[in-house]
Amino acid sequence: MGDMATEHAMSDDRLFVDKVMRARQMDPAKKFLLGAQLYEYARGIAMAAIRAEHPEATPEEQRKLFKRRQAIAKWIEENP
């Protein structure tokens, strides 16, 4: 019998493959909608973090900070 970490990793791999297979069968319109929902969810989390880190910032300043973080993330992705 394998160790628990290996068994857990294999279980995670099976779950991931299952999710990928379901996503491949999904209607393109539903995929698009789910992508937009995921973006809005992640944006909400990022904006909450910005508000917590900069409680004095105006909503406009918060949006600018969010856009700056997006630009930094894009730069990091393009320049590994």
Backbone as a printed PyTorch tensor [residue, N CA C, xyz], in Angstrom:
tensor([[[  0.8380,  -1.1860,   0.0000],
         [  0.0000,   0.0000,   0.0000],
         [  0.8830,   1.2500,   0.0000]],

        [[  0.5580,   2.2630,  -0.8440],
         [  1.3670,   3.4600,  -0.9520],
         [  1.1520,   4.3930,   0.2320]],

        [[  2.0340,   5.3840,   0.3150],
         [  1.8690,   6.3130,   1.4230],
         [  0.6930,   7.2530,   1.1670]],

        [[  0.2420,   7.9160,   2.2040],
         [ -0.9500,   8.7660,   2.1290],
         [ -0.7640,   9.9250,   1.1620]],

        [[  0.4260,  10.5240,   1.1300],
         [  0.6610,  11.6570,   0.2420],
         [  0.5170,  11.2420,  -1.2200]],

        [[  1.0390,  10.0740,  -1.5630],
         [  0.9370,   9.5750,  -2.9420],
         [ -0.5070,   9.2740,  -3.2870]],

        [[ -1.2240,   8.6320,  -2.3750],
         [ -2.6320,   8.3210,  -2.6260],
         [ -3.4470,   9.5910,  -2.7760]],

        [[ -3.1630,  10.5830,  -1.9430],
         [ -3.8820,  11.8550,  -2.0260],
         [ -3.6020,  12.5460,  -3.3640]],

        [[ -2.3460,  12.5470,  -3.7880],
         [ -1.9790,  13.1680,  -5.0620],
         [ -2.6700,  12.4660,  -6.2250]],

        [[ -2.7280,  11.1490,  -6.1770],
         [ -3.3970,  10.4020,  -7.2470],
         [ -4.8820,  10.7340,  -7.2720]],

        [[ -5.4860,  10.8770,  -6.1010],
         [ -6.8960,  11.2330,  -6.0120],
         [ -7.1220,  12.6260,  -6.6020]],

        [[ -6.2250,  13.5730,  -6.2660],
         [ -6.3120,  14.9220,  -6.8200],
         [ -6.1790,  14.8970,  -8.3380]],

        [[ -5.2640,  14.0700,  -8.8440],
         [ -5.0760,  13.9530, -10.2850],
         [ -6.3410,  13.4410, -10.9640]],

        [[ -6.9670,  12.4400, -10.3720],
         [ -8.2070,  11.8970, -10.9460],
         [ -9.3100,  12.9560, -10.9580]],

        [[ -9.4170,  13.7300,  -9.8710],
         [-10.4210,  14.7960,  -9.8190],
         [-10.1530,  15.8470, -10.8840]],

        [[ -8.8770,  16.2050, -11.0690],
         [ -8.5150,  17.1950, -12.0710],
         [ -8.8680,  16.7030, -13.4720]],

        [[ -8.5120,  15.4680, -13.7780],
         [ -8.8150,  14.8960, -15.0980],
         [-10.3220,  14.8740, -15.3170]],

        [[-11.0770,  14.5100, -14.2900],
         [-12.5350,  14.4880, -14.3940],
         [-13.0790,  15.8870, -14.6980]],

        [[-12.5540,  16.9000, -14.0180],
         [-12.9960,  18.2810, -14.2670],
         [-12.6680,  18.7190, -15.6940]],

        [[-11.4760,  18.3720, -16.1570],
         [-11.0720,  18.7440, -17.5160],
         [-11.9880,  18.0770, -18.5410]],

        [[-12.2830,  16.7950, -18.3310],
         [-13.1490,  16.0770, -19.2720],
         [-14.5560,  16.6830, -19.3010]],

        [[-15.0780,  17.0430, -18.1330],
         [-16.4070,  17.6830, -18.0920],
         [-16.3690,  19.0410, -18.7780]],

        [[-15.2990,  19.8050, -18.5690],
         [-15.1810,  21.1260, -19.1930],
         [-15.1160,  21.0100, -20.7130]],

        [[-14.4390,  19.9860, -21.2120],
         [-14.3360,  19.7990, -22.6650],
         [-15.6910,  19.4930, -23.2920]],

        [[-16.5760,  18.8950, -22.5310],
         [-17.9030,  18.5470, -23.0480],
         [-18.9160,  19.6700, -22.8590]],

        [[-18.5370,  20.7000, -22.1350],
         [-19.4540,  21.7830, -21.8100],
         [-19.7470,  22.6530, -23.0310]],

        [[-20.9590,  23.1330, -23.0950],
         [-21.3850,  24.0540, -24.1360],
         [-20.4990,  25.3120, -24.0890]],

        [[-20.0100,  25.7990, -25.2340],
         [-19.1200,  26.9720, -25.2370],
         [-19.7390,  28.2040, -24.5610]],

        [[-21.0260,  28.4120, -24.7300],
         [-21.6670,  29.5640, -24.0960],
         [-21.6160,  29.4430, -22.5710]],

        [[-21.8130,  28.2220, -22.0660],
         [-21.7550,  28.0170, -20.6220],
         [-20.3280,  28.2130, -20.1160]],

        [[-19.3340,  27.7500, -20.8790],
         [-17.9330,  27.9640, -20.5060],
         [-17.6290,  29.4530, -20.3960]],

        [[-18.1070,  30.2020, -21.3810],
         [-17.8790,  31.6470, -21.3850],
         [-18.5060,  32.2870, -20.1530]],

        [[-19.7400,  31.9160, -19.8510],
         [-20.4380,  32.4640, -18.6930],
         [-19.7140,  32.1160, -17.3930]],

        [[-19.2800,  30.8730, -17.2560],
         [-18.5580,  30.4640, -16.0560],
         [-17.2260,  31.2050, -15.9280]],

        [[-16.5660,  31.4540, -17.0510],
         [-15.3270,  32.2250, -17.0220],
         [-15.5630,  33.6460, -16.5290]],

        [[-16.6400,  34.2570, -16.9970],
         [-16.9790,  35.6100, -16.5600],
         [-17.3200,  35.6210, -15.0650]],

        [[-18.0360,  34.6090, -14.6010],
         [-18.3750,  34.5190, -13.1820],
         [-17.1300,  34.3380, -12.3350]],

        [[-16.2060,  33.5190, -12.7980],
         [-14.9600,  33.3080, -12.0660],
         [-14.1470,  34.5970, -11.9980]],

        [[-14.0980,  35.3430, -13.1000],
         [-13.3850,  36.6150, -13.1060],
         [-13.9980,  37.5680, -12.0820]],

        [[-15.3170,  37.6890, -12.0730],
         [-15.9900,  38.5930, -11.1350],
         [-15.7450,  38.1720,  -9.6890]],

        [[-15.7200,  36.8800,  -9.4350],
         [-15.4380,  36.3770,  -8.0960],
         [-14.0210,  36.7570,  -7.6710]],

        [[-13.0540,  36.5060,  -8.5460],
         [-11.6560,  36.8220,  -8.2430],
         [-11.4620,  38.3320,  -8.0930]],

        [[-12.1430,  39.1040,  -8.9280],
         [-12.0610,  40.5670,  -8.8420],
         [-12.6000,  41.0450,  -7.5020]],

        [[-13.6880,  40.4490,  -7.0540],
         [-14.2650,  40.8250,  -5.7610],
         [-13.3020,  40.5550,  -4.6140]],

        [[-12.6260,  39.4250,  -4.6750],
         [-11.6420,  39.1020,  -3.6380],
         [-10.4860,  40.0980,  -3.6770]],

        [[ -9.9980,  40.4030,  -4.8690],
         [ -8.8890,  41.3510,  -5.0100],
         [ -9.2950,  42.7380,  -4.5130]],

        [[-10.4980,  43.1700,  -4.8550],
         [-10.9600,  44.4890,  -4.4220],
         [-11.1380,  44.5280,  -2.9050]],

        [[-11.6070,  43.4560,  -2.3080],
         [-11.7420,  43.4010,  -0.8470],
         [-10.3660,  43.5200,  -0.1890]],

        [[ -9.3700,  42.8660,  -0.7670],
         [ -8.0040,  42.9550,  -0.2350],
         [ -7.4780,  44.3770,  -0.3510]],

        [[ -7.7330,  45.0140,  -1.4880],
         [ -7.2830,  46.3970,  -1.6790],
         [ -7.9630,  47.3170,  -0.6690]],

        [[ -9.2650,  47.1540,  -0.4500],
         [ -9.9730,  47.9850,   0.5270],
         [ -9.4090,  47.7760,   1.9310]],

        [[ -9.0710,  46.5300,   2.2670],
         [ -8.5050,  46.2340,   3.5920],
         [ -7.1090,  46.8440,   3.7460]],

        [[ -6.3220,  46.7950,   2.6750],
         [ -4.9590,  47.3200,   2.7220],
         [ -4.9150,  48.8440,   2.6300]],

        [[ -5.9180,  49.4410,   1.9910],
         [ -5.9530,  50.8950,   1.7650],
         [ -7.3280,  51.4500,   2.1230]],

        [[ -7.6900,  51.4070,   3.4070],
         [ -9.0380,  51.8470,   3.7860],
         [ -9.2960,  53.3260,   3.4940]],

        [[ -8.2180,  54.0990,   3.3640],
         [ -8.3720,  55.5290,   3.0930],
         [ -8.5960,  55.8270,   1.6100]],

        [[ -8.3870,  54.8620,   0.7530],
         [ -8.4730,  55.0710,  -0.6940],
         [ -9.9250,  55.2700,  -1.1300]],

        [[-10.1000,  56.1710,  -2.0890],
         [-11.4160,  56.3750,  -2.6770],
         [-11.7200,  55.2070,  -3.6110]],

        [[-12.9810,  55.0290,  -3.9900],
         [-13.2930,  53.9610,  -4.9550],
         [-12.4850,  54.0850,  -6.2500]],

        [[-12.2620,  55.2910,  -6.7120],
         [-11.4660,  55.4830,  -7.9330],
         [-10.0140,  55.0490,  -7.7140]],

        [[ -9.4560,  55.4130,  -6.5630],
         [ -8.0860,  54.9920,  -6.2500],
         [ -8.0010,  53.4760,  -6.1250]],

        [[ -9.0370,  52.8620,  -5.5500],
         [ -9.0750,  51.4040,  -5.4330],
         [ -9.0810,  50.7540,  -6.8150]],

        [[ -9.8690,  51.3010,  -7.7410],
         [ -9.9000,  50.7590,  -9.1090],
         [ -8.5350,  50.9010,  -9.7760]],

        [[ -7.8550,  52.0240,  -9.5350],
         [ -6.5150,  52.2240, -10.1110],
         [ -5.5320,  51.2100,  -9.5380]],

        [[ -5.6240,  50.9510,  -8.2390],
         [ -4.7560,  49.9480,  -7.6220],
         [ -5.0250,  48.5680,  -8.2120]],

        [[ -6.3020,  48.2570,  -8.4650],
         [ -6.6580,  46.9760,  -9.0690],
         [ -6.0510,  46.8630, -10.4710]],

        [[ -6.1970,  47.8990, -11.2590],
         [ -5.6340,  47.8840, -12.6120],
         [ -4.1120,  47.7600, -12.5800]],

        [[ -3.4880,  48.4030, -11.5970],
         [ -2.0320,  48.2850, -11.4600],
         [ -1.6530,  46.8470, -11.1380]],

        [[ -2.3960,  46.2180, -10.2490],
         [ -2.1150,  44.8160,  -9.9080],
         [ -2.3050,  43.9130, -11.1250]],

        [[ -3.3220,  44.2000, -11.9310],
         [ -3.5220,  43.4230, -13.1610],
         [ -2.3210,  43.5780, -14.0870]],

        [[ -1.8360,  44.8060, -14.2290],
         [ -0.6900,  45.0610, -15.1090],
         [  0.5540,  44.3390, -14.5940]],

        [[  0.7520,  44.3560, -13.2880],
         [  1.9030,  43.6580, -12.7070],
         [  1.7840,  42.1580, -12.9480]],

        [[  0.5930,  41.5990, -12.7440],
         [  0.3900,  40.1810, -12.9560],
         [  0.6540,  39.8060, -14.4150]],

        [[  0.2050,  40.6430, -15.3350],
         [  0.4300,  40.3940, -16.7530],
         [  1.9330,  40.4280, -17.0610]],

        [[  2.6330,  41.4110, -16.5060],
         [  4.0650,  41.5210, -16.7430],
         [  4.7860,  40.2770, -16.2100]],

        [[  4.4140,  39.8390, -15.0130],
         [  5.0410,  38.6560, -14.4240],
         [  4.7810,  37.4250, -15.2890]],

        [[  3.5580,  37.3030, -15.7980],
         [  3.2120,  36.1590, -16.6500],
         [  4.0220,  36.1660, -17.9490]],

        [[  4.2460,  37.3450, -18.5010],
         [  4.9600,  37.4690, -19.7660],
         [  6.4800,  37.4500, -19.6000]],

        [[  6.9610,  37.6120, -18.3660],
         [  8.3970,  37.6770, -18.1050],
         [  8.7790,  36.7310, -16.9630]],

        [[  8.6780,  35.4430, -17.2200],
         [  8.9290,  34.4700, -16.1380],
         [ 10.3670,  34.4710, -15.6340]]])
